[in-house]
């Protein structure tokens, strides 16, 4: 095509320059990636996100003293800022969710209620619920076994957000694969922790409060298939 333009006298540029421009244009249209697919190209946006969810604005200095309304209002304000960062820096939402879960796992001991409220503000928390206790003064102590069995059935059959379960499951899978490779490389050393305790804690909370379904998470945490590879 560039040769045809030069031969017909349709342009003053030489053939080599036209061919170079044509190749660059074709590359841009065909195989150029969006910025949010490359973490290094959005370091400013993800850095702002990490600063936001680890600051005093998100992690209260007195989490046990604030009311539910205050915590939920603060979570809504933080989520509005997160959505602004996603739009302004064109961040990938699954990567944002991954970072939120990472920070939530590290702060789960004191701030788990805030992160559950934060997820409820997002589309990933549409299936969540507030757990109510079934035990009362009129309940006999022997009923707890049946209650636990019914709770397990509810977790297995409950609908949850599959994107949230997938991102959480990939984090489990990564830690498990890393543990297997370390064990194979150093068999004389004792096995390490298969998954970070904070990640396990957050998974239990997300299951308990209906954010995810156990049936969506199990395919990622089944270790036998990994050892057979």
C-alpha positions in Angstrom: 0.0 0.0 0.0 2.7 2.6 0.8 4.5 1.7 -2.5 1.3 2.3 -4.4 0.9 5.8 -2.9 4.4 6.8 -3.8 4.2 5.4 -7.4 0.9 7.3 -8.1 2.3 10.5 -6.7 -0.2 10.7 -3.9 2.3 11.6 -1.2 5.6 13.4 -1.0 7.1 11.0 1.6 9.4 8.1 0.6 8.3 4.5 0.7 10.4 3.5 3.7 8.8 6.2 5.9 5.3 5.3 4.8 6.0 1.6 5.5 7.3 2.4 9.0 4.3 4.6 9.8 1.9 1.9 8.4 3.6 -0.8 10.6 3.3 1.4 13.7 -0.3 2.1 13.0 -1.1 -1.6 12.5 0.7 -2.5 15.7 -1.2 0.1 17.7 -4.6 -1.1 16.4 -3.9 -4.8 16.6 -1.7 -5.8 19.6 -1.2 -2.8 21.9 -2.4 -3.6 25.4 -4.5 -1.5 27.6 -2.6 0.2 30.4 -4.5 -1.5 33.2 -3.3 -4.9 32.1 0.3 -3.9 33.0 0.8 -3.3 36.7 4.0 -1.3 36.2 2.2 1.2 33.9 -0.3 2.1 36.6 2.0 2.3 39.6 0.7 5.7 40.6 -2.9 4.5 40.6 -2.2 1.3 42.6 0.1 3.2 45.0 -2.7 5.7 45.7 -5.1 2.8 46.3 -2.7 1.1 48.8 -2.2 4.4 50.6 -6.0 4.9 50.8 -6.8 1.5 52.2 -3.9 1.5 54.7 -4.4 5.1 56.0 -6.2 6.2 59.1 -9.2 7.0 56.9 -9.7 3.3 56.4 -8.1 1.7 59.4 -9.6 3.4 62.4 -7.4 3.8 65.4 -10.2 2.7 67.7 -12.2 0.1 65.7 -14.0 -1.3 68.7 -15.3 2.1 69.9 -17.1 3.3 66.7 -20.7 2.4 66.0 -21.9 0.3 63.1 -23.3 3.4 61.4 -20.0 5.3 61.7 -18.1 2.4 60.3 -20.5 1.9 57.4 -20.4 5.6 56.5 -16.7 5.5 56.5 -16.6 2.4 54.3 -19.0 4.1 51.8 -16.7 7.1 51.7 -13.6 5.0 51.1 -15.4 3.0 48.4 -16.4 6.1 46.6 -12.7 7.2 46.5 -11.7 3.7 45.3 -14.1 3.9 42.4 -12.7 7.4 41.5 -9.2 5.9 41.4 -10.4 3.1 39.2 -11.9 5.5 36.7 -9.2 8.1 36.8 -6.2 5.7 36.4 -8.2 3.1 34.4 -7.3 0.4 37.0 -8.3 -3.2 36.5 -11.2 -4.0 39.0 -10.0 -7.6 39.7 -6.5 -6.2 40.6 -8.1 -3.7 42.9 -10.1 -6.5 44.6 -6.9 -8.5 44.9 -5.1 -5.6 46.8 -8.1 -5.0 49.0 -8.2 -8.7 50.0 -4.4 -8.6 50.6 -4.7 -5.7 53.0 -7.8 -7.1 54.6 -6.0 -10.3 55.3 -3.2 -8.5 57.0 -5.6 -6.4 59.1 -8.3 -9.0 59.7 -7.8 -9.3 63.5 -9.0 -5.7 64.2 -10.5 -4.3 61.0 -12.5 -7.2 59.5 -15.8 -5.5 60.0 -14.7 -2.5 58.1 -13.5 -4.5 55.1 -16.7 -6.5 55.0 -18.6 -3.2 55.0 -16.3 -2.0 52.2 -17.0 -5.0 50.1 -20.7 -4.6 50.7 -20.5 -1.2 49.0 -19.2 -2.9 45.8 -20.9 -5.2 43.3 -18.9 -8.1 44.8 -20.9 -7.9 48.0 -24.4 -8.1 46.6 -25.0 -11.5 48.0 -23.8 -10.8 51.6 -26.0 -10.7 54.6 -25.8 -9.9 58.3 -25.4 -13.1 60.3 -27.9 -13.5 63.1 -27.3 -16.0 66.0 -29.8 -18.9 66.3 -28.9 -19.5 69.9 -31.2 -18.1 72.7 -32.1 -18.7 76.2 -34.7 -21.3 75.2 -32.3 -23.3 73.2 -30.8 -26.5 74.6 -27.1 -27.0 74.5 -27.4 -30.1 72.4 -28.9 -28.2 69.5 -25.6 -26.8 68.4 -24.7 -29.9 66.4 -27.8 -29.6 64.2 -27.2 -25.8 63.9 -23.7 -26.4 62.6 -24.8 -29.0 60.1 -27.5 -26.7 58.8 -24.9 -23.9 58.5 -22.6 -26.1 56.5 -25.5 -27.0 54.1 -26.3 -23.3 53.8 -22.7 -22.5 52.9 -22.6 -25.2 50.3 -25.9 -24.3 48.6 -25.7 -20.5 49.0 -25.2 -18.4 45.9 -22.1 -16.1 46.1 -20.2 -13.7 44.0 -18.0 -15.8 41.6 -15.5 -13.1 40.8 -14.7 -12.6 44.5 -14.4 -16.4 45.0 -12.1 -16.6 41.9 -9.8 -13.9 43.1 -9.6 -15.3 46.6 -9.1 -18.8 45.2 -6.2 -17.7 43.0 -4.5 -16.3 46.1 -5.0 -19.7 47.8 -3.7 -21.5 44.7 -0.6 -19.4 44.5 0.4 -19.9 48.1 -0.2 -23.7 47.8 1.8 -24.1 44.6 4.6 -22.1 46.2 4.6 -24.4 49.3 4.7 -27.5 47.1 7.6 -26.2 45.1 9.5 -25.3 48.3 8.9 -28.7 49.7 10.1 -30.5 46.6 13.2 -28.3 46.5 14.0 -28.8 50.2 12.4 -32.1 51.3 14.5 -32.1 54.5 12.9 -29.0 55.8 9.5 -29.1 57.5 6.5 -28.0 55.5 5.7 -24.3 55.8 2.3 -22.6 56.3 0.3 -23.6 53.2 -1.7 -20.3 53.2 -1.3 -17.0 55.2 -3.5 -17.1 58.3 -5.1 -13.8 57.4 -6.2 -15.1 54.0 -7.8 -18.2 55.7 -9.5 -15.9 58.2 -10.9 -13.6 55.5 -12.1 -16.7 53.5 -14.0 -17.9 56.6 -15.6 -14.5 57.1 -16.6 -14.2 53.5 -18.2 -17.6 53.6 -19.9 -17.0 56.9 -21.5 -13.7 55.8 -22.6 -14.9 52.3 -20.1 -13.1 50.1 -19.0 -16.3 48.4 -20.1 -19.9 48.1 -18.0 -22.8 49.3 -18.7 -24.6 46.0 -17.1 -21.8 44.1 -14.0 -21.7 46.3 -13.3 -25.5 46.7 -11.9 -26.0 43.1 -9.0 -23.6 44.0 -8.1 -25.0 47.4 -8.1 -28.7 46.4 -4.4 -29.6 46.9 -4.5 -33.2 45.6 -4.7 -32.1 41.9 -1.6 -29.9 42.4 0.5 -32.7 43.9 -0.5 -35.1 41.1 0.9 -32.8 38.4 
